[in-house]
Amino acid sequence: MMWHHGAGWHWLGSLAVILFWALIIVLALAPIKYLRAQLQSPELGEASDKEEQHEDASGEPRR
């Protein structure tokens, strides 16, 4: 009888690779989700309203 080291553990390497790439994808999507939420927040709309108030009489924004 021949002894196979780790014969029942070959799935562990595959699981590790799947978990690694899942972590990479989640870490890549988290900032995208955060930035999208920031862009859709009402606070950003208030900031653009304030910028419109700083326009000259000619209608062009100050620089």
mmCIF file of the N, C-alpha and C atoms, coordinates in Angstrom:
data_MODEL
# 
_entry.id   MODEL 
# 
loop_
_atom_site.group_PDB 
_atom_site.id 
_atom_site.type_symbol 
_atom_site.label_atom_id 
_atom_site.label_alt_id 
_atom_site.label_comp_id 
_atom_site.label_asym_id 
_atom_site.label_entity_id 
_atom_site.label_seq_id 
_atom_site.pdbx_PDB_ins_code 
_atom_site.Cartn_x 
_atom_site.Cartn_y 
_atom_site.Cartn_z 
_atom_site.occupancy 
_atom_site.B_iso_or_equiv 
_atom_site.pdbx_formal_charge 
_atom_site.auth_seq_id 
_atom_site.auth_comp_id 
_atom_site.auth_asym_id 
_atom_site.auth_atom_id 
_atom_site.pdbx_PDB_model_num 
ATOM 1   N N  . MET A 1 1  ? 0.842   -1.177 0.000   1.00 0.00 ? 1  MET A N  1 
ATOM 2   C CA . MET A 1 1  ? 0.000   0.000  0.000   1.00 0.00 ? 1  MET A CA 1 
ATOM 3   C C  . MET A 1 1  ? 0.885   1.238  0.000   1.00 0.00 ? 1  MET A C  1 
ATOM 4   N N  . MET A 1 2  ? 0.556   2.156  -0.869  1.00 0.00 ? 2  MET A N  1 
ATOM 5   C CA . MET A 1 2  ? 1.359   3.363  -1.011  1.00 0.00 ? 2  MET A CA 1 
ATOM 6   C C  . MET A 1 2  ? 0.675   4.521  -0.278  1.00 0.00 ? 2  MET A C  1 
ATOM 7   N N  . TRP A 1 3  ? 1.446   5.286  0.451   1.00 0.00 ? 3  TRP A N  1 
ATOM 8   C CA . TRP A 1 3  ? 0.934   6.423  1.204   1.00 0.00 ? 3  TRP A CA 1 
ATOM 9   C C  . TRP A 1 3  ? 1.017   7.677  0.342   1.00 0.00 ? 3  TRP A C  1 
ATOM 10  N N  . HIS A 1 4  ? -0.126  8.353  0.141   1.00 0.00 ? 4  HIS A N  1 
ATOM 11  C CA . HIS A 1 4  ? -0.158  9.600  -0.637  1.00 0.00 ? 4  HIS A CA 1 
ATOM 12  C C  . HIS A 1 4  ? -0.290  10.763 0.335   1.00 0.00 ? 4  HIS A C  1 
ATOM 13  N N  . HIS A 1 5  ? 0.719   11.580 0.360   1.00 0.00 ? 5  HIS A N  1 
ATOM 14  C CA . HIS A 1 5  ? 0.671   12.746 1.249   1.00 0.00 ? 5  HIS A CA 1 
ATOM 15  C C  . HIS A 1 5  ? -0.307  13.775 0.703   1.00 0.00 ? 5  HIS A C  1 
ATOM 16  N N  . GLY A 1 6  ? -1.282  14.118 1.506   1.00 0.00 ? 6  GLY A N  1 
ATOM 17  C CA . GLY A 1 6  ? -2.249  15.141 1.120   1.00 0.00 ? 6  GLY A CA 1 
ATOM 18  C C  . GLY A 1 6  ? -3.166  14.712 0.001   1.00 0.00 ? 6  GLY A C  1 
ATOM 19  N N  . ALA A 1 7  ? -3.443  13.433 -0.141  1.00 0.00 ? 7  ALA A N  1 
ATOM 20  C CA . ALA A 1 7  ? -4.282  12.966 -1.247  1.00 0.00 ? 7  ALA A CA 1 
ATOM 21  C C  . ALA A 1 7  ? -5.690  13.542 -1.160  1.00 0.00 ? 7  ALA A C  1 
ATOM 22  N N  . GLY A 1 8  ? -6.204  13.754 0.038   1.00 0.00 ? 8  GLY A N  1 
ATOM 23  C CA . GLY A 1 8  ? -7.555  14.277 0.176   1.00 0.00 ? 8  GLY A CA 1 
ATOM 24  C C  . GLY A 1 8  ? -7.613  15.788 0.272   1.00 0.00 ? 8  GLY A C  1 
ATOM 25  N N  . TRP A 1 9  ? -6.481  16.463 0.126   1.00 0.00 ? 9  TRP A N  1 
ATOM 26  C CA . TRP A 1 9  ? -6.431  17.909 0.343   1.00 0.00 ? 9  TRP A CA 1 
ATOM 27  C C  . TRP A 1 9  ? -6.225  18.702 -0.947  1.00 0.00 ? 9  TRP A C  1 
ATOM 28  N N  . HIS A 1 10 ? -6.351  18.071 -2.104  1.00 0.00 ? 10 HIS A N  1 
ATOM 29  C CA . HIS A 1 10 ? -6.108  18.800 -3.352  1.00 0.00 ? 10 HIS A CA 1 
ATOM 30  C C  . HIS A 1 10 ? -7.135  19.910 -3.564  1.00 0.00 ? 10 HIS A C  1 
ATOM 31  N N  . TRP A 1 11 ? -8.330  19.776 -2.985  1.00 0.00 ? 11 TRP A N  1 
ATOM 32  C CA . TRP A 1 11 ? -9.369  20.790 -3.122  1.00 0.00 ? 11 TRP A CA 1 
ATOM 33  C C  . TRP A 1 11 ? -9.040  22.055 -2.342  1.00 0.00 ? 11 TRP A C  1 
ATOM 34  N N  . LEU A 1 12 ? -8.160  21.929 -1.362  1.00 0.00 ? 12 LEU A N  1 
ATOM 35  C CA . LEU A 1 12 ? -7.832  23.083 -0.528  1.00 0.00 ? 12 LEU A CA 1 
ATOM 36  C C  . LEU A 1 12 ? -7.107  24.173 -1.332  1.00 0.00 ? 12 LEU A C  1 
ATOM 37  N N  . GLY A 1 13 ? -6.229  23.748 -2.234  1.00 0.00 ? 13 GLY A N  1 
ATOM 38  C CA . GLY A 1 13 ? -5.530  24.720 -3.083  1.00 0.00 ? 13 GLY A CA 1 
ATOM 39  C C  . GLY A 1 13 ? -6.499  25.447 -4.001  1.00 0.00 ? 13 GLY A C  1 
ATOM 40  N N  . SER A 1 14 ? -7.458  24.717 -4.569  1.00 0.00 ? 14 SER A N  1 
ATOM 41  C CA . SER A 1 14 ? -8.461  25.335 -5.442  1.00 0.00 ? 14 SER A CA 1 
ATOM 42  C C  . SER A 1 14 ? -9.326  26.309 -4.654  1.00 0.00 ? 14 SER A C  1 
ATOM 43  N N  . LEU A 1 15 ? -9.710  25.925 -3.462  1.00 0.00 ? 15 LEU A N  1 
ATOM 44  C CA . LEU A 1 15 ? -10.510 26.801 -2.616  1.00 0.00 ? 15 LEU A CA 1 
ATOM 45  C C  . LEU A 1 15 ? -9.739  28.069 -2.264  1.00 0.00 ? 15 LEU A C  1 
ATOM 46  N N  . ALA A 1 16 ? -8.461  27.918 -1.982  1.00 0.00 ? 16 ALA A N  1 
ATOM 47  C CA . ALA A 1 16 ? -7.637  29.081 -1.648  1.00 0.00 ? 16 ALA A CA 1 
ATOM 48  C C  . ALA A 1 16 ? -7.564  30.053 -2.828  1.00 0.00 ? 16 ALA A C  1 
ATOM 49  N N  . VAL A 1 17 ? -7.427  29.538 -4.028  1.00 0.00 ? 17 VAL A N  1 
ATOM 50  C CA . VAL A 1 17 ? -7.355  30.399 -5.212  1.00 0.00 ? 17 VAL A CA 1 
ATOM 51  C C  . VAL A 1 17 ? -8.691  31.108 -5.423  1.00 0.00 ? 17 VAL A C  1 
ATOM 52  N N  . ILE A 1 18 ? -9.795  30.389 -5.267  1.00 0.00 ? 18 ILE A N  1 
ATOM 53  C CA . ILE A 1 18 ? -11.120 30.994 -5.430  1.00 0.00 ? 18 ILE A CA 1 
ATOM 54  C C  . ILE A 1 18 ? -11.344 32.086 -4.389  1.00 0.00 ? 18 ILE A C  1 
ATOM 55  N N  . LEU A 1 19 ? -10.992 31.813 -3.138  1.00 0.00 ? 19 LEU A N  1 
ATOM 56  C CA . LEU A 1 19 ? -11.159 32.815 -2.084  1.00 0.00 ? 19 LEU A CA 1 
ATOM 57  C C  . LEU A 1 19 ? -10.264 34.031 -2.310  1.00 0.00 ? 19 LEU A C  1 
ATOM 58  N N  . PHE A 1 20 ? -9.059  33.796 -2.805  1.00 0.00 ? 20 PHE A N  1 
ATOM 59  C CA . PHE A 1 20 ? -8.133  34.893 -3.089  1.00 0.00 ? 20 PHE A CA 1 
ATOM 60  C C  . PHE A 1 20 ? -8.724  35.831 -4.138  1.00 0.00 ? 20 PHE A C  1 
ATOM 61  N N  . TRP A 1 21 ? -9.205  35.282 -5.255  1.00 0.00 ? 21 TRP A N  1 
ATOM 62  C CA . TRP A 1 21 ? -9.747  36.123 -6.311  1.00 0.00 ? 21 TRP A CA 1 
ATOM 63  C C  . TRP A 1 21 ? -11.066 36.768 -5.891  1.00 0.00 ? 21 TRP A C  1 
ATOM 64  N N  . ALA A 1 22 ? -11.852 36.093 -5.089  1.00 0.00 ? 22 ALA A N  1 
ATOM 65  C CA . ALA A 1 22 ? -13.081 36.697 -4.575  1.00 0.00 ? 22 ALA A CA 1 
ATOM 66  C C  . ALA A 1 22 ? -12.737 37.910 -3.700  1.00 0.00 ? 22 ALA A C  1 
ATOM 67  N N  . LEU A 1 23 ? -11.710 37.779 -2.891  1.00 0.00 ? 23 LEU A N  1 
ATOM 68  C CA . LEU A 1 23 ? -11.279 38.896 -2.053  1.00 0.00 ? 23 LEU A CA 1 
ATOM 69  C C  . LEU A 1 23 ? -10.786 40.056 -2.907  1.00 0.00 ? 23 LEU A C  1 
ATOM 70  N N  . ILE A 1 24 ? -10.029 39.771 -3.945  1.00 0.00 ? 24 ILE A N  1 
ATOM 71  C CA . ILE A 1 24 ? -9.532  40.823 -4.839  1.00 0.00 ? 24 ILE A CA 1 
ATOM 72  C C  . ILE A 1 24 ? -10.714 41.555 -5.492  1.00 0.00 ? 24 ILE A C  1 
ATOM 73  N N  . ILE A 1 25 ? -11.708 40.818 -5.948  1.00 0.00 ? 25 ILE A N  1 
ATOM 74  C CA . ILE A 1 25 ? -12.870 41.433 -6.599  1.00 0.00 ? 25 ILE A CA 1 
ATOM 75  C C  . ILE A 1 25 ? -13.657 42.286 -5.619  1.00 0.00 ? 25 ILE A C  1 
ATOM 76  N N  . VAL A 1 26 ? -13.867 41.785 -4.408  1.00 0.00 ? 26 VAL A N  1 
ATOM 77  C CA . VAL A 1 26 ? -14.610 42.556 -3.400  1.00 0.00 ? 26 VAL A CA 1 
ATOM 78  C C  . VAL A 1 26 ? -13.852 43.827 -3.032  1.00 0.00 ? 26 VAL A C  1 
ATOM 79  N N  . LEU A 1 27 ? -12.545 43.722 -2.869  1.00 0.00 ? 27 LEU A N  1 
ATOM 80  C CA . LEU A 1 27 ? -11.756 44.902 -2.526  1.00 0.00 ? 27 LEU A CA 1 
ATOM 81  C C  . LEU A 1 27 ? -11.715 45.911 -3.665  1.00 0.00 ? 27 LEU A C  1 
ATOM 82  N N  . ALA A 1 28 ? -11.848 45.454 -4.889  1.00 0.00 ? 28 ALA A N  1 
ATOM 83  C CA . ALA A 1 28 ? -11.876 46.369 -6.030  1.00 0.00 ? 28 ALA A CA 1 
ATOM 84  C C  . ALA A 1 28 ? -13.239 47.041 -6.154  1.00 0.00 ? 28 ALA A C  1 
ATOM 85  N N  . LEU A 1 29 ? -14.314 46.335 -5.823  1.00 0.00 ? 29 LEU A N  1 
ATOM 86  C CA . LEU A 1 29 ? -15.653 46.890 -5.984  1.00 0.00 ? 29 LEU A CA 1 
ATOM 87  C C  . LEU A 1 29 ? -16.071 47.791 -4.827  1.00 0.00 ? 29 LEU A C  1 
ATOM 88  N N  . ALA A 1 30 ? -15.506 47.583 -3.656  1.00 0.00 ? 30 ALA A N  1 
ATOM 89  C CA . ALA A 1 30 ? -15.907 48.377 -2.490  1.00 0.00 ? 30 ALA A CA 1 
ATOM 90  C C  . ALA A 1 30 ? -15.664 49.875 -2.705  1.00 0.00 ? 30 ALA A C  1 
ATOM 91  N N  . PRO A 1 31 ? -14.483 50.307 -3.171  1.00 0.00 ? 31 PRO A N  1 
ATOM 92  C CA . PRO A 1 31 ? -14.301 51.746 -3.391  1.00 0.00 ? 31 PRO A CA 1 
ATOM 93  C C  . PRO A 1 31 ? -15.202 52.284 -4.501  1.00 0.00 ? 31 PRO A C  1 
ATOM 94  N N  . ILE A 1 32 ? -15.489 51.482 -5.512  1.00 0.00 ? 32 ILE A N  1 
ATOM 95  C CA . ILE A 1 32 ? -16.364 51.923 -6.590  1.00 0.00 ? 32 ILE A CA 1 
ATOM 96  C C  . ILE A 1 32 ? -17.764 52.177 -6.044  1.00 0.00 ? 32 ILE A C  1 
ATOM 97  N N  . LYS A 1 33 ? -18.230 51.272 -5.198  1.00 0.00 ? 33 LYS A N  1 
ATOM 98  C CA . LYS A 1 33 ? -19.555 51.427 -4.593  1.00 0.00 ? 33 LYS A CA 1 
ATOM 99  C C  . LYS A 1 33 ? -19.591 52.667 -3.697  1.00 0.00 ? 33 LYS A C  1 
ATOM 100 N N  . TYR A 1 34 ? -18.522 52.886 -2.942  1.00 0.00 ? 34 TYR A N  1 
ATOM 101 C CA . TYR A 1 34 ? -18.447 54.041 -2.050  1.00 0.00 ? 34 TYR A CA 1 
ATOM 102 C C  . TYR A 1 34 ? -18.454 55.341 -2.854  1.00 0.00 ? 34 TYR A C  1 
ATOM 103 N N  . LEU A 1 35 ? -17.656 55.393 -3.920  1.00 0.00 ? 35 LEU A N  1 
ATOM 104 C CA . LEU A 1 35 ? -17.589 56.611 -4.723  1.00 0.00 ? 35 LEU A CA 1 
ATOM 105 C C  . LEU A 1 35 ? -18.906 56.880 -5.430  1.00 0.00 ? 35 LEU A C  1 
ATOM 106 N N  . ARG A 1 36 ? -19.587 55.839 -5.890  1.00 0.00 ? 36 ARG A N  1 
ATOM 107 C CA . ARG A 1 36 ? -20.879 56.013 -6.537  1.00 0.00 ? 36 ARG A CA 1 
ATOM 108 C C  . ARG A 1 36 ? -21.886 56.584 -5.537  1.00 0.00 ? 36 ARG A C  1 
ATOM 109 N N  . ALA A 1 37 ? -21.844 56.095 -4.304  1.00 0.00 ? 37 ALA A N  1 
ATOM 110 C CA . ALA A 1 37 ? -22.748 56.609 -3.276  1.00 0.00 ? 37 ALA A CA 1 
ATOM 111 C C  . ALA A 1 37 ? -22.428 58.063 -2.961  1.00 0.00 ? 37 ALA A C  1 
ATOM 112 N N  . GLN A 1 38 ? -21.150 58.415 -2.959  1.00 0.00 ? 38 GLN A N  1 
ATOM 113 C CA . GLN A 1 38 ? -20.766 59.798 -2.687  1.00 0.00 ? 38 GLN A CA 1 
ATOM 114 C C  . GLN A 1 38 ? -21.239 60.729 -3.803  1.00 0.00 ? 38 GLN A C  1 
ATOM 115 N N  . LEU A 1 39 ? -21.161 60.262 -5.045  1.00 0.00 ? 39 LEU A N  1 
ATOM 116 C CA . LEU A 1 39 ? -21.585 61.093 -6.166  1.00 0.00 ? 39 LEU A CA 1 
ATOM 117 C C  . LEU A 1 39 ? -23.097 61.291 -6.179  1.00 0.00 ? 39 LEU A C  1 
ATOM 118 N N  . GLN A 1 40 ? -23.844 60.344 -5.653  1.00 0.00 ? 40 GLN A N  1 
ATOM 119 C CA . GLN A 1 40 ? -25.295 60.447 -5.653  1.00 0.00 ? 40 GLN A CA 1 
ATOM 120 C C  . GLN A 1 40 ? -25.834 61.079 -4.376  1.00 0.00 ? 40 GLN A C  1 
ATOM 121 N N  . SER A 1 41 ? -24.965 61.451 -3.461  1.00 0.00 ? 41 SER A N  1 
ATOM 122 C CA . SER A 1 41 ? -25.423 62.018 -2.198  1.00 0.00 ? 41 SER A CA 1 
ATOM 123 C C  . SER A 1 41 ? -25.972 63.427 -2.419  1.00 0.00 ? 41 SER A C  1 
ATOM 124 N N  . PRO A 1 42 ? -26.933 63.845 -1.614  1.00 0.00 ? 42 PRO A N  1 
ATOM 125 C CA . PRO A 1 42 ? -27.497 65.196 -1.768  1.00 0.00 ? 42 PRO A CA 1 
ATOM 126 C C  . PRO A 1 42 ? -26.496 66.290 -1.409  1.00 0.00 ? 42 PRO A C  1 
ATOM 127 N N  . GLU A 1 43 ? -25.485 65.970 -0.633  1.00 0.00 ? 43 GLU A N  1 
ATOM 128 C CA . GLU A 1 43 ? -24.483 66.975 -0.263  1.00 0.00 ? 43 GLU A CA 1 
ATOM 129 C C  . GLU A 1 43 ? -23.755 67.489 -1.493  1.00 0.00 ? 43 GLU A C  1 
ATOM 130 N N  . LEU A 1 44 ? -23.543 66.633 -2.481  1.00 0.00 ? 44 LEU A N  1 
ATOM 131 C CA . LEU A 1 44 ? -22.875 67.059 -3.704  1.00 0.00 ? 44 LEU A CA 1 
ATOM 132 C C  . LEU A 1 44 ? -23.748 68.053 -4.463  1.00 0.00 ? 44 LEU A C  1 
ATOM 133 N N  . GLY A 1 45 ? -25.035 67.830 -4.449  1.00 0.00 ? 45 GLY A N  1 
ATOM 134 C CA . GLY A 1 45 ? -25.955 68.763 -5.099  1.00 0.00 ? 45 GLY A CA 1 
ATOM 135 C C  . GLY A 1 45 ? -25.912 70.130 -4.450  1.00 0.00 ? 45 GLY A C  1 
ATOM 136 N N  . GLU A 1 46 ? -25.792 70.172 -3.138  1.00 0.00 ? 46 GLU A N  1 
ATOM 137 C CA . GLU A 1 46 ? -25.683 71.445 -2.430  1.00 0.00 ? 46 GLU A CA 1 
ATOM 138 C C  . GLU A 1 46 ? -24.401 72.162 -2.799  1.00 0.00 ? 46 GLU A C  1 
ATOM 139 N N  . ALA A 1 47 ? -23.317 71.421 -2.996  1.00 0.00 ? 47 ALA A N  1 
ATOM 140 C CA . ALA A 1 47 ? -22.039 72.026 -3.359  1.00 0.00 ? 47 ALA A CA 1 
ATOM 141 C C  . ALA A 1 47 ? -22.128 72.651 -4.747  1.00 0.00 ? 47 ALA A C  1 
ATOM 142 N N  . SER A 1 48 ? -22.812 71.998 -5.674  1.00 0.00 ? 48 SER A N  1 
ATOM 143 C CA . SER A 1 48 ? -22.932 72.571 -7.016  1.00 0.00 ? 48 SER A CA 1 
ATOM 144 C C  . SER A 1 48 ? -23.819 73.809 -6.997  1.00 0.00 ? 48 SER A C  1 
ATOM 145 N N  . ASP A 1 49 ? -24.815 73.860 -6.096  1.00 0.00 ? 49 ASP A N  1 
ATOM 146 C CA . ASP A 1 49 ? -25.647 75.053 -5.963  1.00 0.00 ? 49 ASP A CA 1 
ATOM 147 C C  . ASP A 1 49 ? -24.825 76.232 -5.462  1.00 0.00 ? 49 ASP A C  1 
ATOM 148 N N  . LYS A 1 50 ? -23.921 75.980 -4.545  1.00 0.00 ? 50 LYS A N  1 
ATOM 149 C CA . LYS A 1 50 ? -23.061 77.044 -4.030  1.00 0.00 ? 50 LYS A CA 1 
ATOM 150 C C  . LYS A 1 50 ? -22.138 77.568 -5.113  1.00 0.00 ? 50 LYS A C  1 
ATOM 151 N N  . GLU A 1 51 ? -21.665 76.688 -5.991  1.00 0.00 ? 51 GLU A N  1 
ATOM 152 C CA . GLU A 1 51 ? -20.794 77.128 -7.083  1.00 0.00 ? 51 GLU A CA 1 
ATOM 153 C C  . GLU A 1 51 ? -21.560 78.031 -8.039  1.00 0.00 ? 51 GLU A C  1 
ATOM 154 N N  . GLU A 1 52 ? -22.834 77.741 -8.267  1.00 0.00 ? 52 GLU A N  1 
ATOM 155 C CA . GLU A 1 52 ? -23.640 78.576 -9.159  1.00 0.00 ? 52 GLU A CA 1 
ATOM 156 C C  . GLU A 1 52 ? -23.833 79.972 -8.588  1.00 0.00 ? 52 GLU A C  1 
ATOM 157 N N  . GLN A 1 53 ? -23.837 80.109 -7.265  1.00 0.00 ? 53 GLN A N  1 
ATOM 158 C CA . GLN A 1 53 ? -24.008 81.406 -6.634  1.00 0.00 ? 53 GLN A CA 1 
ATOM 159 C C  . GLN A 1 53 ? -22.767 82.275 -6.800  1.00 0.00 ? 53 GLN A C  1 
ATOM 160 N N  . HIS A 1 54 ? -21.625 81.668 -7.100  1.00 0.00 ? 54 HIS A N  1 
ATOM 161 C CA . HIS A 1 54 ? -20.374 82.412 -7.226  1.00 0.00 ? 54 HIS A CA 1 
ATOM 162 C C  . HIS A 1 54 ? -20.108 82.850 -8.659  1.00 0.00 ? 54 HIS A C  1 
ATOM 163 N N  . GLU A 1 55 ? -21.129 82.909 -9.480  1.00 0.00 ? 55 GLU A N  1 
ATOM 164 C CA . GLU A 1 55 ? -20.938 83.341 -10.854 1.00 0.00 ? 55 GLU A CA 1 
ATOM 165 C C  . GLU A 1 55 ? -20.933 84.868 -10.919 1.00 0.00 ? 55 GLU A C  1 
ATOM 166 N N  . ASP A 1 56 ? -20.189 85.379 -11.877 1.00 0.00 ? 56 ASP A N  1 
ATOM 167 C CA . ASP A 1 56 ? -20.166 86.819 -12.111 1.00 0.00 ? 56 ASP A CA 1 
ATOM 168 C C  . ASP A 1 56 ? -21.472 87.248 -12.764 1.00 0.00 ? 56 ASP A C  1 
ATOM 169 N N  . ALA A 1 57 ? -21.621 88.555 -12.964 1.00 0.00 ? 57 ALA A N  1 
ATOM 170 C CA . ALA A 1 57 ? -22.805 89.073 -13.643 1.00 0.00 ? 57 ALA A CA 1 
ATOM 171 C C  . ALA A 1 57 ? -22.841 88.603 -15.095 1.00 0.00 ? 57 ALA A C  1 
ATOM 172 N N  . SER A 1 58 ? -21.661 88.292 -15.646 1.00 0.00 ? 58 SER A N  1 
ATOM 173 C CA . SER A 1 58 ? -21.601 87.829 -17.036 1.00 0.00 ? 58 SER A CA 1 
ATOM 174 C C  . SER A 1 58 ? -22.070 86.382 -17.185 1.00 0.00 ? 58 SER A C  1 
ATOM 175 N N  . GLY A 1 59 ? -22.254 85.682 -16.041 1.00 0.00 ? 59 GLY A N  1 
ATOM 176 C CA . GLY A 1 59 ? -22.733 84.312 -16.104 1.00 0.00 ? 59 GLY A CA 1 
ATOM 177 C C  . GLY A 1 59 ? -21.608 83.283 -16.115 1.00 0.00 ? 59 GLY A C  1 
ATOM 178 N N  . GLU A 1 60 ? -20.370 83.740 -16.069 1.00 0.00 ? 60 GLU A N  1 
ATOM 179 C CA . GLU A 1 60 ? -19.234 82.804 -16.063 1.00 0.00 ? 60 GLU A CA 1 
ATOM 180 C C  . GLU A 1 60 ? -18.750 82.621 -14.645 1.00 0.00 ? 60 GLU A C  1 
ATOM 181 N N  . PRO A 1 61 ? -18.365 81.423 -14.280 1.00 0.00 ? 61 PRO A N  1 
ATOM 182 C CA . PRO A 1 61 ? -17.851 81.198 -12.921 1.00 0.00 ? 61 PRO A CA 1 
ATOM 183 C C  . PRO A 1 61 ? -16.500 81.879 -12.705 1.00 0.00 ? 61 PRO A C  1 
ATOM 184 N N  . ARG A 1 62 ? -16.235 82.244 -11.466 1.00 0.00 ? 62 ARG A N  1 
ATOM 185 C CA . ARG A 1 62 ? -14.940 82.844 -11.120 1.00 0.00 ? 62 ARG A CA 1 
ATOM 186 C C  . ARG A 1 62 ? -13.848 81.821 -11.210 1.00 0.00 ? 62 ARG A C  1 
ATOM 187 N N  . ARG A 1 63 ? -12.625 82.298 -11.467 1.00 0.00 ? 63 ARG A N  1 
ATOM 188 C CA . ARG A 1 63 ? -11.485 81.387 -11.523 1.00 0.00 ? 63 ARG A CA 1 
ATOM 189 C C  . ARG A 1 63 ? -10.453 81.786 -10.532 1.00 0.00 ? 63 ARG A C  1 
# 
